[in-house]
Amino acid sequence: MNKIIAALVAATFSMGAFAQAASAPAPAKEAKPAAAKAEKKAKAKKAKAAKKAASAS
């Protein structure tokens, strides 16, 4: 009898913990594609090199 009561108490606590943790996750922001990020980085690098070349002249 004690084992049954212990199992019921444990089940009650575990269900309570599950009910609290079962919320839906927040929607994530859309991530920019890696290609667009790399293109932007290359563009900035090219602009920096052009600025450096213009100031050296």
ROSE-4610 file (N, C-alpha, C; in Angstrom, 1 decimal, always signed):
// ROSE-4610
residu = [M/M/M/N/N/N/K/K/K/I/I/I/I/I/I/A/A/A/A/A/A/L/L/L/V/V/V/A/A/A/A/A/A/T/T/T/F/F/F/S/S/S/M/M/M/G/G/G/A/A/A/F/F/F/A/A/A/Q/Q/Q/A/A/A/A/A/A/S/S/S/A/A/A/P/P/P/A/A/A/P/P/P/A/A/A/K/K/K/E/E/E/A/A/A/K/K/K/P/P/P/A/A/A/A/A/A/A/A/A/K/K/K/A/A/A/E/E/E/K/K/K/K/K/K/A/A/A/K/K/K/A/A/A/K/K/K/K/K/K/A/A/A/K/K/K/A/A/A/A/A/A/K/K/K/K/K/K/A/A/A/A/A/A/S/S/S/A/A/A/S/S/S]
num = [1/1/1/2/2/2/3/3/3/4/4/4/5/5/5/6/6/6/7/7/7/8/8/8/9/9/9/10/10/10/11/11/11/12/12/12/13/13/13/14/14/14/15/15/15/16/16/16/17/17/17/18/18/18/19/19/19/20/20/20/21/21/21/22/22/22/23/23/23/24/24/24/25/25/25/26/26/26/27/27/27/28/28/28/29/29/29/30/30/30/31/31/31/32/32/32/33/33/33/34/34/34/35/35/35/36/36/36/37/37/37/38/38/38/39/39/39/40/40/40/41/41/41/42/42/42/43/43/43/44/44/44/45/45/45/46/46/46/47/47/47/48/48/48/49/49/49/50/50/50/51/51/51/52/52/52/53/53/53/54/54/54/55/55/55/56/56/56/57/57/57]
x = [+0.8/+0.0/+0.9/+2.0/+2.8/+3.5/+3.8/+4.4/+3.4/+2.2/+1.1/+1.0/+0.9/+0.8/+2.0/+3.2/+4.5/+4.5/+4.0/+3.9/+2.9/+1.8/+0.8/+1.3/+2.0/+2.6/+3.6/+4.5/+5.5/+4.9/+3.9/+3.2/+2.6/+2.0/+1.4/+2.4/+3.5/+4.6/+5.1/+5.3/+5.9/+4.9/+3.6/+2.6/+2.5/+2.7/+2.7/+3.9/+5.1/+6.2/+6.1/+5.5/+5.3/+4.3/+3.3/+2.3/+2.9/+3.8/+4.5/+5.4/+6.1/+7.1/+6.6/+5.3/+4.8/+4.3/+4.8/+4.4/+5.0/+4.4/+4.9/+6.1/+7.1/+8.3/+7.9/+8.6/+8.4/+8.9/+8.2/+8.6/+10.0/+10.9/+12.2/+12.1/+13.0/+13.1/+13.7/+13.3/+13.8/+15.3/+16.1/+17.5/+17.9/+18.8/+19.3/+20.1/+19.9/+20.7/+22.2/+23.0/+24.4/+25.0/+24.4/+24.9/+24.8/+23.7/+23.4/+24.4/+24.7/+25.6/+27.0/+27.4/+28.7/+28.9/+27.8/+27.8/+28.0/+27.3/+27.4/+28.8/+29.3/+30.7/+31.7/+31.6/+32.5/+32.4/+31.1/+30.9/+31.6/+31.5/+32.1/+33.6/+34.2/+35.6/+36.1/+35.3/+35.7/+35.6/+34.6/+34.5/+35.7/+36.1/+37.2/+38.5/+38.7/+39.9/+39.9/+38.8/+38.7/+39.0/+38.5/+38.7/+40.2/+40.8/+42.2/+43.1/+42.7/+43.4/+43.3/+42.1/+41.8/+42.6/+42.7/+43.5/+45.0/+45.5/+46.9/+47.4/+46.5/+46.8/+47.1]
y = [-1.2/+0.0/+1.3/+1.2/+2.4/+2.7/+1.6/+1.8/+2.5/+2.1/+2.7/+4.2/+4.6/+6.0/+6.7/+6.2/+6.9/+7.1/+6.1/+6.3/+7.3/+7.4/+8.4/+9.8/+10.0/+11.3/+11.7/+10.8/+11.1/+11.5/+10.8/+11.1/+12.4/+12.8/+14.1/+15.2/+15.1/+16.1/+16.2/+15.0/+15.0/+15.7/+15.4/+16.0/+17.5/+18.0/+19.4/+20.1/+19.5/+20.0/+20.0/+19.0/+18.9/+20.0/+20.2/+21.2/+22.6/+22.9/+24.2/+24.4/+23.3/+23.4/+23.2/+23.0/+22.7/+23.9/+25.1/+26.2/+26.3/+26.9/+27.0/+27.9/+27.6/+28.5/+29.8/+30.8/+32.1/+32.0/+32.6/+32.5/+33.2/+32.5/+33.1/+34.1/+35.1/+36.1/+35.4/+35.9/+35.3/+35.6/+34.6/+34.7/+35.1/+35.9/+36.3/+35.1/+34.8/+33.8/+34.1/+33.0/+33.2/+33.8/+33.6/+34.2/+35.7/+36.2/+37.6/+38.3/+37.6/+38.1/+38.2/+37.1/+37.1/+38.1/+38.4/+39.4/+40.8/+41.0/+42.3/+42.5/+41.5/+41.6/+41.9/+41.2/+41.4/+42.8/+43.3/+44.7/+45.7/+45.5/+46.4/+46.3/+45.2/+45.0/+45.7/+45.6/+46.2/+47.7/+48.2/+49.7/+50.2/+49.4/+49.9/+49.9/+48.9/+48.9/+50.0/+50.4/+51.5/+52.8/+52.9/+54.2/+54.3/+53.2/+53.2/+53.5/+53.0/+53.3/+54.7/+55.3/+56.7/+57.6/+57.3/+58.1/+58.0/+56.9/+56.7/+57.5/+57.7/+58.4/+59.9]
z = [+0.0/+0.0/+0.0/+0.8/+0.8/-0.5/-1.3/-2.6/-3.6/-3.5/-4.3/-4.0/-2.7/-2.3/-2.8/-2.6/-3.0/-4.5/-5.3/-6.7/-7.1/-6.5/-6.8/-6.4/-5.3/-4.9/-6.0/-6.3/-7.3/-8.7/-9.1/-10.3/-10.3/-9.2/-9.0/-9.2/-8.5/-8.6/-10.0/-10.7/-12.0/-13.0/-12.8/-13.7/-13.5/-12.3/-12.0/-12.7/-12.6/-13.3/-14.8/-15.3/-16.8/-17.3/-16.5/-16.9/-16.9/-16.0/-16.0/-17.1/-17.5/-18.6/-20.0/-20.2/-21.5/-22.2/-22.0/-22.7/-24.1/-25.0/-26.4/-26.5/-27.2/-27.3/-28.1/-27.8/-28.5/-29.9/-30.9/-32.3/-32.5/-33.2/-33.4/-34.5/-34.5/-35.6/-36.8/-37.9/-39.2/-39.3/-39.5/-39.6/-41.1/-41.2/-42.6/-43.1/-44.4/-45.0/-44.9/-44.8/-44.7/-45.9/-47.1/-48.3/-48.3/-47.8/-47.8/-46.8/-45.7/-44.7/-45.3/-46.0/-46.6/-47.7/-48.4/-49.5/-48.9/-47.8/-47.1/-46.6/-46.0/-45.5/-46.6/-47.7/-48.8/-49.4/-49.4/-49.9/-49.0/-47.7/-46.8/-46.9/-47.1/-47.2/-48.5/-49.6/-50.8/-50.7/-50.0/-49.8/-49.0/-48.0/-47.1/-47.9/-48.8/-49.6/-50.6/-51.1/-52.1/-51.4/-50.2/-49.4/-49.0/-48.7/-48.3/-49.5/-50.7/-51.9/-52.3/-52.1/-52.5/-51.6/-50.3/-49.4/-49.6/-50.1/-50.3/-51.6/-52.5/-53.7/-53.5]
